[in-house]
Amino acid sequence: MTAVRTLLVTGASGAGRSTVAAAVAAAAAGGGSRTLLLTADRAAAEVTAPGLTVGPVDPAAAFREGALDAQSRTGALLALLGAAPLDPEELTELPGADPLALLRALRQARVLSDQHDTGAAGPSPWDLVVVDLPAVRDALRMLALPEQLRRYLWRFLPPDRQAARALRPVLAQLAGVPMPAEWAYDAAARADRELAAVQAVIEDPGTAVAVVLDPGARPQEALRTARTGLALYGHRLAAVVANRLLPTGSADAFLAGLSGQQQSELKAVAESCAADGVPLVELPHLGREPRIPADLAELGGVPLSGGPARAGEPWEVEDLLGTEGHFLWVLPLPGADREGLDLVRRGDELVVDAGGFRRILPLPSALRRCTVQGAALRDGALRVRFVPDPTVWPS
């Protein structure tokens, strides 16, 4: 069984993410890899190349399909309440439908690949899936959705309470309040399975991220945001793409000035990439909007492997009890600054805010019996010190 690789393409707003995603997909297909491109961009969805399958993502259609499915599953409840069901033509997508549609398309692509890998339908239809994501902040929040929504489901409808279904009428009488109905637990279990499938694709070792930047539009700020957010959520950065680079040495003073500004910004970007061990790919400005296959082929040189390995979870725990009397939990956060960093210990979890992003991390078992002594941000990593809690630590 050949593992399917997934490349998630995001970047700064207006930097040409969709074009780069289409170029990468077309180049991979031209190199012999069976490639699927998932995109909501109409122009990118028109790309054609031998070996390339384009999966256009339609948020409106996906929303209608999901809403009608949910409506059919809760038909008895709606009838009990006297509510009239909505017709398909009444449904228009709500804010937030776009990322959900993209995640759903990614899950469906993996399900299809897994069905083929079982042998029942032959080998997987794709070697590579390229996903055209929104701008970096929206993309990172989208990729965090499955983990966050699963956490909410577990809190509101804990799976361990589903085992007591037969006792619900008795518990309802004892508590004096209605207990969640069977359909609520069934819906939660189904949603959890679907979210888990998406989360598995996002966290797969074969999944990586490419960040597209416009060297003339404050690329360092966009890259800093991407580096911090990707590290916090544990995603692997495969490459940084500097798109639309103007030629150097132009005799035209205006173009020479723009090119000089790009090269100055590019130098700082290159230093950050070198510090992270991430390839920097430079793509030229073609002087026109790339559309035809020859244009995309000229822009397709983005490596599909490279960059540091996925952070994994839990992150590194250093046992310094014998020498310094504490444990050290090291969380890589390149690009983070102290002003945008916050930590809160909450039971067996650590709430980390960095760069405008938040993640709730379960503590490793050894650290759950400890208290937080302090933390420091040094050399692109958050180092949290834990000391044993004498009330729960074995003597």
Contacts in CASP RR format, 6 or more apart in sequence:
PFRMAT RR
TARGET T0000
AUTHOR 0000-0000-0000
METHOD contacts of the structure
MODEL  1
MTAVRTLLVTGASGAGRSTVAAAVAAAAAGGGSRTLLLTADRAAAEVTAP
GLTVGPVDPAAAFREGALDAQSRTGALLALLGAAPLDPEELTELPGADPL
ALLRALRQARVLSDQHDTGAAGPSPWDLVVVDLPAVRDALRMLALPEQLR
RYLWRFLPPDRQAARALRPVLAQLAGVPMPAEWAYDAAARADRELAAVQA
VIEDPGTAVAVVLDPGARPQEALRTARTGLALYGHRLAAVVANRLLPTGS
ADAFLAGLSGQQQSELKAVAESCAADGVPLVELPHLGREPRIPADLAELG
GVPLSGGPARAGEPWEVEDLLGTEGHFLWVLPLPGADREGLDLVRRGDEL
VVDAGGFRRILPLPSALRRCTVQGAALRDGALRVRFVPDPTVWPS
1 117 0 8 1.000
1 124 0 8 1.000
2 123 0 8 1.000
2 124 0 8 1.000
2 127 0 8 1.000
3 206 0 8 1.000
4 110 0 8 1.000
4 113 0 8 1.000
4 124 0 8 1.000
4 126 0 8 1.000
4 127 0 8 1.000
4 128 0 8 1.000
4 129 0 8 1.000
4 206 0 8 1.000
5 127 0 8 1.000
5 128 0 8 1.000
5 129 0 8 1.000
5 206 0 8 1.000
5 207 0 8 1.000
5 208 0 8 1.000
5 304 0 8 1.000
5 305 0 8 1.000
6 106 0 8 1.000
6 128 0 8 1.000
6 129 0 8 1.000
6 130 0 8 1.000
6 131 0 8 1.000
6 201 0 8 1.000
6 204 0 8 1.000
6 206 0 8 1.000
6 207 0 8 1.000
6 208 0 8 1.000
7 24 0 8 1.000
7 128 0 8 1.000
7 129 0 8 1.000
7 130 0 8 1.000
7 131 0 8 1.000
7 207 0 8 1.000
7 208 0 8 1.000
7 209 0 8 1.000
7 210 0 8 1.000
7 238 0 8 1.000
7 302 0 8 1.000
7 304 0 8 1.000
8 131 0 8 1.000
8 133 0 8 1.000
8 139 0 8 1.000
8 143 0 8 1.000
8 207 0 8 1.000
8 208 0 8 1.000
8 209 0 8 1.000
8 210 0 8 1.000
8 235 0 8 1.000
9 17 0 8 1.000
9 20 0 8 1.000
9 21 0 8 1.000
9 24 0 8 1.000
9 130 0 8 1.000
9 131 0 8 1.000
9 132 0 8 1.000
9 133 0 8 1.000
9 209 0 8 1.000
9 210 0 8 1.000
9 212 0 8 1.000
10 17 0 8 1.000
10 133 0 8 1.000
10 134 0 8 1.000
10 135 0 8 1.000
10 136 0 8 1.000
10 139 0 8 1.000
10 140 0 8 1.000
10 209 0 8 1.000
10 210 0 8 1.000
10 211 0 8 1.000
10 212 0 8 1.000
10 226 0 8 1.000
11 17 0 8 1.000
11 133 0 8 1.000
11 135 0 8 1.000
11 136 0 8 1.000
11 139 0 8 1.000
11 211 0 8 1.000
11 212 0 8 1.000
11 213 0 8 1.000
11 222 0 8 1.000
11 226 0 8 1.000
12 135 0 8 1.000
12 136 0 8 1.000
12 212 0 8 1.000
12 213 0 8 1.000
12 214 0 8 1.000
12 217 0 8 1.000
12 219 0 8 1.000
12 222 0 8 1.000
13 135 0 8 1.000
14 135 0 8 1.000
14 214 0 8 1.000
14 217 0 8 1.000
15 212 0 8 1.000
15 213 0 8 1.000
15 214 0 8 1.000
15 217 0 8 1.000
15 222 0 8 1.000
15 243 0 8 1.000
15 244 0 8 1.000
16 212 0 8 1.000
16 214 0 8 1.000
16 243 0 8 1.000
16 244 0 8 1.000
17 132 0 8 1.000
17 133 0 8 1.000
17 135 0 8 1.000
17 212 0 8 1.000
18 39 0 8 1.000
18 41 0 8 1.000
18 43 0 8 1.000
18 44 0 8 1.000
18 132 0 8 1.000
19 44 0 8 1.000
19 243 0 8 1.000
19 289 0 8 1.000
19 290 0 8 1.000
19 296 0 8 1.000
19 299 0 8 1.000
20 210 0 8 1.000
20 212 0 8 1.000
20 241 0 8 1.000
20 243 0 8 1.000
20 283 0 8 1.000
20 299 0 8 1.000
20 300 0 8 1.000
20 302 0 8 1.000
21 37 0 8 1.000
21 39 0 8 1.000
21 44 0 8 1.000
21 130 0 8 1.000
21 131 0 8 1.000
21 132 0 8 1.000
22 37 0 8 1.000
22 39 0 8 1.000
22 41 0 8 1.000
22 44 0 8 1.000
22 47 0 8 1.000
22 132 0 8 1.000
22 296 0 8 1.000
23 290 0 8 1.000
23 296 0 8 1.000
23 297 0 8 1.000
23 298 0 8 1.000
23 299 0 8 1.000
23 300 0 8 1.000
23 301 0 8 1.000
23 302 0 8 1.000
24 130 0 8 1.000
24 210 0 8 1.000
24 300 0 8 1.000
24 301 0 8 1.000
24 302 0 8 1.000
24 304 0 8 1.000
25 35 0 8 1.000
25 36 0 8 1.000
25 37 0 8 1.000
25 47 0 8 1.000
25 49 0 8 1.000
25 52 0 8 1.000
25 54 0 8 1.000
25 128 0 8 1.000
25 130 0 8 1.000
26 35 0 8 1.000
26 47 0 8 1.000
26 49 0 8 1.000
26 52 0 8 1.000
26 293 0 8 1.000
26 296 0 8 1.000
26 297 0 8 1.000
26 300 0 8 1.000
27 296 0 8 1.000
27 297 0 8 1.000
27 299 0 8 1.000
27 300 0 8 1.000
27 301 0 8 1.000
27 302 0 8 1.000
28 35 0 8 1.000
28 127 0 8 1.000
28 128 0 8 1.000
28 130 0 8 1.000
28 304 0 8 1.000
29 35 0 8 1.000
29 49 0 8 1.000
29 50 0 8 1.000
29 51 0 8 1.000
29 52 0 8 1.000
30 49 0 8 1.000
30 50 0 8 1.000
30 51 0 8 1.000
30 52 0 8 1.000
32 51 0 8 1.000
32 127 0 8 1.000
33 127 0 8 1.000
33 128 0 8 1.000
34 51 0 8 1.000
34 53 0 8 1.000
34 125 0 8 1.000
34 126 0 8 1.000
34 127 0 8 1.000
34 128 0 8 1.000
35 51 0 8 1.000
35 52 0 8 1.000
35 53 0 8 1.000
35 126 0 8 1.000
35 127 0 8 1.000
35 128 0 8 1.000
35 129 0 8 1.000
35 130 0 8 1.000
36 52 0 8 1.000
36 53 0 8 1.000
36 54 0 8 1.000
36 55 0 8 1.000
36 109 0 8 1.000
36 125 0 8 1.000
36 126 0 8 1.000
36 128 0 8 1.000
36 129 0 8 1.000
36 130 0 8 1.000
37 44 0 8 1.000
37 45 0 8 1.000
37 47 0 8 1.000
37 52 0 8 1.000
37 53 0 8 1.000
37 54 0 8 1.000
37 55 0 8 1.000
37 130 0 8 1.000
37 132 0 8 1.000
38 55 0 8 1.000
38 57 0 8 1.000
38 102 0 8 1.000
38 105 0 8 1.000
38 106 0 8 1.000
38 109 0 8 1.000
38 129 0 8 1.000
38 130 0 8 1.000
38 131 0 8 1.000
38 132 0 8 1.000
39 45 0 8 1.000
39 54 0 8 1.000
39 55 0 8 1.000
39 56 0 8 1.000
39 57 0 8 1.000
39 131 0 8 1.000
39 132 0 8 1.000
40 56 0 8 1.000
40 57 0 8 1.000
40 58 0 8 1.000
40 59 0 8 1.000
40 98 0 8 1.000
40 101 0 8 1.000
40 102 0 8 1.000
40 132 0 8 1.000
41 132 0 8 1.000
42 56 0 8 1.000
43 291 0 8 1.000
44 54 0 8 1.000
44 132 0 8 1.000
45 54 0 8 1.000
45 55 0 8 1.000
45 56 0 8 1.000
46 54 0 8 1.000
47 54 0 8 1.000
47 293 0 8 1.000
47 296 0 8 1.000
48 54 0 8 1.000
48 293 0 8 1.000
49 293 0 8 1.000
49 296 0 8 1.000
53 125 0 8 1.000
53 126 0 8 1.000
55 105 0 8 1.000
57 101 0 8 1.000
57 102 0 8 1.000
57 105 0 8 1.000
58 101 0 8 1.000
59 93 0 8 1.000
59 97 0 8 1.000
59 98 0 8 1.000
59 100 0 8 1.000
59 101 0 8 1.000
59 102 0 8 1.000
60 92 0 8 1.000
60 93 0 8 1.000
60 97 0 8 1.000
62 93 0 8 1.000
62 97 0 8 1.000
62 100 0 8 1.000
62 101 0 8 1.000
62 104 0 8 1.000
62 105 0 8 1.000
63 91 0 8 1.000
63 92 0 8 1.000
63 93 0 8 1.000
63 94 0 8 1.000
63 97 0 8 1.000
63 100 0 8 1.000
63 101 0 8 1.000
64 88 0 8 1.000
64 91 0 8 1.000
64 93 0 8 1.000
67 86 0 8 1.000
67 91 0 8 1.000
68 88 0 8 1.000
68 91 0 8 1.000
70 187 0 8 1.000
71 78 0 8 1.000
71 85 0 8 1.000
71 86 0 8 1.000
73 183 0 8 1.000
73 187 0 8 1.000
74 183 0 8 1.000
74 187 0 8 1.000
75 85 0 8 1.000
76 183 0 8 1.000
77 181 0 8 1.000
77 183 0 8 1.000
78 84 0 8 1.000
78 85 0 8 1.000
98 134 0 8 1.000
99 134 0 8 1.000
99 138 0 8 1.000
99 141 0 8 1.000
99 142 0 8 1.000
99 145 0 8 1.000
100 145 0 8 1.000
102 131 0 8 1.000
102 133 0 8 1.000
102 142 0 8 1.000
103 142 0 8 1.000
103 145 0 8 1.000
103 146 0 8 1.000
103 198 0 8 1.000
104 198 0 8 1.000
106 129 0 8 1.000
106 131 0 8 1.000
106 198 0 8 1.000
106 201 0 8 1.000
107 194 0 8 1.000
107 197 0 8 1.000
107 198 0 8 1.000
107 201 0 8 1.000
109 126 0 8 1.000
109 129 0 8 1.000
110 129 0 8 1.000
110 197 0 8 1.000
110 200 0 8 1.000
110 201 0 8 1.000
111 197 0 8 1.000
112 125 0 8 1.000
113 124 0 8 1.000
113 125 0 8 1.000
113 126 0 8 1.000
115 121 0 8 1.000
116 122 0 8 1.000
116 123 0 8 1.000
116 124 0 8 1.000
116 125 0 8 1.000
117 123 0 8 1.000
117 124 0 8 1.000
128 304 0 8 1.000
133 139 0 8 1.000
133 142 0 8 1.000
133 143 0 8 1.000
134 142 0 8 1.000
136 211 0 8 1.000
136 222 0 8 1.000
136 225 0 8 1.000
136 226 0 8 1.000
137 225 0 8 1.000
140 226 0 8 1.000
140 229 0 8 1.000
140 230 0 8 1.000
140 233 0 8 1.000
140 357 0 8 1.000
141 357 0 8 1.000
143 202 0 8 1.000
143 233 0 8 1.000
143 235 0 8 1.000
144 233 0 8 1.000
144 357 0 8 1.000
144 359 0 8 1.000
146 195 0 8 1.000
146 196 0 8 1.000
146 198 0 8 1.000
146 199 0 8 1.000
146 202 0 8 1.000
147 199 0 8 1.000
149 191 0 8 1.000
149 195 0 8 1.000
150 192 0 8 1.000
150 195 0 8 1.000
150 196 0 8 1.000
150 199 0 8 1.000
151 360 0 8 1.000
153 188 0 8 1.000
153 191 0 8 1.000
153 192 0 8 1.000
153 195 0 8 1.000
154 192 0 8 1.000
156 188 0 8 1.000
157 180 0 8 1.000
157 184 0 8 1.000
157 185 0 8 1.000
157 188 0 8 1.000
159 189 0 8 1.000
159 192 0 8 1.000
162 185 0 8 1.000
162 189 0 8 1.000
164 171 0 8 1.000
165 182 0 8 1.000
165 185 0 8 1.000
168 179 0 8 1.000
168 180 0 8 1.000
169 179 0 8 1.000
171 179 0 8 1.000
172 178 0 8 1.000
172 179 0 8 1.000
201 207 0 8 1.000
202 235 0 8 1.000
203 234 0 8 1.000
203 310 0 8 1.000
205 309 0 8 1.000
205 310 0 8 1.000
207 235 0 8 1.000
207 236 0 8 1.000
208 235 0 8 1.000
208 236 0 8 1.000
208 237 0 8 1.000
208 238 0 8 1.000
208 304 0 8 1.000
208 305 0 8 1.000
208 306 0 8 1.000
208 307 0 8 1.000
209 226 0 8 1.000
209 230 0 8 1.000
209 235 0 8 1.000
209 236 0 8 1.000
209 237 0 8 1.000
209 238 0 8 1.000
210 237 0 8 1.000
210 238 0 8 1.000
210 239 0 8 1.000
210 240 0 8 1.000
210 241 0 8 1.000
210 302 0 8 1.000
211 222 0 8 1.000
211 223 0 8 1.000
211 226 0 8 1.000
211 237 0 8 1.000
211 239 0 8 1.000
211 240 0 8 1.000
211 241 0 8 1.000
212 241 0 8 1.000
212 243 0 8 1.000
213 219 0 8 1.000
213 222 0 8 1.000
213 223 0 8 1.000
213 240 0 8 1.000
213 241 0 8 1.000
213 242 0 8 1.000
213 243 0 8 1.000
213 269 0 8 1.000
214 243 0 8 1.000
214 244 0 8 1.000
215 242 0 8 1.000
215 243 0 8 1.000
215 244 0 8 1.000
215 245 0 8 1.000
215 262 0 8 1.000
215 263 0 8 1.000
215 265 0 8 1.000
215 266 0 8 1.000
215 269 0 8 1.000
216 258 0 8 1.000
216 261 0 8 1.000
216 262 0 8 1.000
216 265 0 8 1.000
218 265 0 8 1.000
219 242 0 8 1.000
219 265 0 8 1.000
219 266 0 8 1.000
219 269 0 8 1.000
220 265 0 8 1.000
220 268 0 8 1.000
220 269 0 8 1.000
220 272 0 8 1.000
223 240 0 8 1.000
223 269 0 8 1.000
223 272 0 8 1.000
224 272 0 8 1.000
224 335 0 8 1.000
225 355 0 8 1.000
226 237 0 8 1.000
227 237 0 8 1.000
227 272 0 8 1.000
227 276 0 8 1.000
227 334 0 8 1.000
227 335 0 8 1.000
228 333 0 8 1.000
228 334 0 8 1.000
228 335 0 8 1.000
228 336 0 8 1.000
228 354 0 8 1.000
228 355 0 8 1.000
228 357 0 8 1.000
229 235 0 8 1.000
229 354 0 8 1.000
229 355 0 8 1.000
229 357 0 8 1.000
230 236 0 8 1.000
230 237 0 8 1.000
231 311 0 8 1.000
231 331 0 8 1.000
231 332 0 8 1.000
231 333 0 8 1.000
231 334 0 8 1.000
232 331 0 8 1.000
232 333 0 8 1.000
232 352 0 8 1.000
232 354 0 8 1.000
232 357 0 8 1.000
232 359 0 8 1.000
233 357 0 8 1.000
233 359 0 8 1.000
234 310 0 8 1.000
234 311 0 8 1.000
234 312 0 8 1.000
234 313 0 8 1.000
235 310 0 8 1.000
236 307 0 8 1.000
236 308 0 8 1.000
236 309 0 8 1.000
236 310 0 8 1.000
236 311 0 8 1.000
237 276 0 8 1.000
237 278 0 8 1.000
237 307 0 8 1.000
237 308 0 8 1.000
238 278 0 8 1.000
238 279 0 8 1.000
238 303 0 8 1.000
238 304 0 8 1.000
238 305 0 8 1.000
238 306 0 8 1.000
238 307 0 8 1.000
239 278 0 8 1.000
239 279 0 8 1.000
239 280 0 8 1.000
239 281 0 8 1.000
239 302 0 8 1.000
239 303 0 8 1.000
239 306 0 8 1.000
239 307 0 8 1.000
240 269 0 8 1.000
240 273 0 8 1.000
240 278 0 8 1.000
240 279 0 8 1.000
240 280 0 8 1.000
240 281 0 8 1.000
241 281 0 8 1.000
241 283 0 8 1.000
241 302 0 8 1.000
242 266 0 8 1.000
242 269 0 8 1.000
242 280 0 8 1.000
242 281 0 8 1.000
242 282 0 8 1.000
242 283 0 8 1.000
243 283 0 8 1.000
243 299 0 8 1.000
244 283 0 8 1.000
244 284 0 8 1.000
244 285 0 8 1.000
245 259 0 8 1.000
245 262 0 8 1.000
245 266 0 8 1.000
245 282 0 8 1.000
245 283 0 8 1.000
245 284 0 8 1.000
245 285 0 8 1.000
246 255 0 8 1.000
246 258 0 8 1.000
246 259 0 8 1.000
246 262 0 8 1.000
246 285 0 8 1.000
247 255 0 8 1.000
247 259 0 8 1.000
247 284 0 8 1.000
247 285 0 8 1.000
248 259 0 8 1.000
248 260 0 8 1.000
248 263 0 8 1.000
249 256 0 8 1.000
249 259 0 8 1.000
250 256 0 8 1.000
250 259 0 8 1.000
266 282 0 8 1.000
269 280 0 8 1.000
270 280 0 8 1.000
272 334 0 8 1.000
272 335 0 8 1.000
273 279 0 8 1.000
273 280 0 8 1.000
274 280 0 8 1.000
275 334 0 8 1.000
276 307 0 8 1.000
276 308 0 8 1.000
276 334 0 8 1.000
277 307 0 8 1.000
277 308 0 8 1.000
278 306 0 8 1.000
278 307 0 8 1.000
278 308 0 8 1.000
279 303 0 8 1.000
279 306 0 8 1.000
279 307 0 8 1.000
281 301 0 8 1.000
281 302 0 8 1.000
281 303 0 8 1.000
283 299 0 8 1.000
283 300 0 8 1.000
283 301 0 8 1.000
284 298 0 8 1.000
284 299 0 8 1.000
286 295 0 8 1.000
286 298 0 8 1.000
286 299 0 8 1.000
288 295 0 8 1.000
290 296 0 8 1.000
290 298 0 8 1.000
290 299 0 8 1.000
311 332 0 8 1.000
313 361 0 8 1.000
314 329 0 8 1.000
314 361 0 8 1.000
314 362 0 8 1.000
314 363 0 8 1.000
314 364 0 8 1.000
315 329 0 8 1.000
315 330 0 8 1.000
315 331 0 8 1.000
315 332 0 8 1.000
316 329 0 8 1.000
316 330 0 8 1.000
317 327 0 8 1.000
317 328 0 8 1.000
317 329 0 8 1.000
317 330 0 8 1.000
317 364 0 8 1.000
317 366 0 8 1.000
317 367 0 8 1.000
318 327 0 8 1.000
318 328 0 8 1.000
318 329 0 8 1.000
318 330 0 8 1.000
319 327 0 8 1.000
319 366 0 8 1.000
320 326 0 8 1.000
320 327 0 8 1.000
320 328 0 8 1.000
321 327 0 8 1.000
321 388 0 8 1.000
325 387 0 8 1.000
326 373 0 8 1.000
326 385 0 8 1.000
326 386 0 8 1.000
326 387 0 8 1.000
327 366 0 8 1.000
327 367 0 8 1.000
327 370 0 8 1.000
327 385 0 8 1.000
327 386 0 8 1.000
327 387 0 8 1.000
328 383 0 8 1.000
328 384 0 8 1.000
328 385 0 8 1.000
328 386 0 8 1.000
329 350 0 8 1.000
329 363 0 8 1.000
329 364 0 8 1.000
329 367 0 8 1.000
329 383 0 8 1.000
329 384 0 8 1.000
329 386 0 8 1.000
330 381 0 8 1.000
330 382 0 8 1.000
330 383 0 8 1.000
331 352 0 8 1.000
331 361 0 8 1.000
331 381 0 8 1.000
331 382 0 8 1.000
331 383 0 8 1.000
331 384 0 8 1.000
332 380 0 8 1.000
332 381 0 8 1.000
332 382 0 8 1.000
333 341 0 8 1.000
333 354 0 8 1.000
333 377 0 8 1.000
333 380 0 8 1.000
333 381 0 8 1.000
333 382 0 8 1.000
334 380 0 8 1.000
335 380 0 8 1.000
336 354 0 8 1.000
336 355 0 8 1.000
336 377 0 8 1.000
336 380 0 8 1.000
336 382 0 8 1.000
337 355 0 8 1.000
337 377 0 8 1.000
338 377 0 8 1.000
340 353 0 8 1.000
340 354 0 8 1.000
340 355 0 8 1.000
340 356 0 8 1.000
341 352 0 8 1.000
341 353 0 8 1.000
341 354 0 8 1.000
341 355 0 8 1.000
341 377 0 8 1.000
341 382 0 8 1.000
342 351 0 8 1.000
342 352 0 8 1.000
342 353 0 8 1.000
342 354 0 8 1.000
343 350 0 8 1.000
343 351 0 8 1.000
343 352 0 8 1.000
343 353 0 8 1.000
343 372 0 8 1.000
343 375 0 8 1.000
343 382 0 8 1.000
343 384 0 8 1.000
344 350 0 8 1.000
344 351 0 8 1.000
345 351 0 8 1.000
345 371 0 8 1.000
345 372 0 8 1.000
346 360 0 8 1.000
347 368 0 8 1.000
348 362 0 8 1.000
348 363 0 8 1.000
348 368 0 8 1.000
349 360 0 8 1.000
349 361 0 8 1.000
349 362 0 8 1.000
349 363 0 8 1.000
350 360 0 8 1.000
350 361 0 8 1.000
350 363 0 8 1.000
350 372 0 8 1.000
350 384 0 8 1.000
351 358 0 8 1.000
351 359 0 8 1.000
351 360 0 8 1.000
351 361 0 8 1.000
352 358 0 8 1.000
352 359 0 8 1.000
352 360 0 8 1.000
352 361 0 8 1.000
352 382 0 8 1.000
354 382 0 8 1.000
367 386 0 8 1.000
369 388 0 8 1.000
369 389 0 8 1.000
369 392 0 8 1.000
369 393 0 8 1.000
370 386 0 8 1.000
370 387 0 8 1.000
370 388 0 8 1.000
370 389 0 8 1.000
370 393 0 8 1.000
371 386 0 8 1.000
371 387 0 8 1.000
371 389 0 8 1.000
372 384 0 8 1.000
372 385 0 8 1.000
372 386 0 8 1.000
373 385 0 8 1.000
373 386 0 8 1.000
373 387 0 8 1.000
374 384 0 8 1.000
374 385 0 8 1.000
375 382 0 8 1.000
375 383 0 8 1.000
375 384 0 8 1.000
375 385 0 8 1.000
376 382 0 8 1.000
376 383 0 8 1.000
377 383 0 8 1.000
END
